[in-house]
Amino acid sequence: MATITLKGVPDKLKERIQVLADREGRSLHQQSIYLLERAIREQIGFERAYQRFREKQGKSPLETGDLNDLRSEEV
């Protein structure tokens, strides 16, 4: 298996992951992997659903970049 080292993880994020890990009976390492896997699964699921929606509804009237000002910078 591969190894990933994350640098610069905000303290609050690490604390939130640790709370989840404690609640779920996982180590910080196990919880981090679980969250990464879940995020990837959800992203792929969203992309598939959006693609099916576009196939049924047709091309979006929005142009690339139209929503950039609405996106949150927060994590």
Summary of the structure (lengths in Angstrom):
residues: 75
radius of gyration: 17.4
end to end distance: 27.6
largest distance: 46.5
contacts: 115
relative contact order: 0.08
helix: 63%
strand: 0%
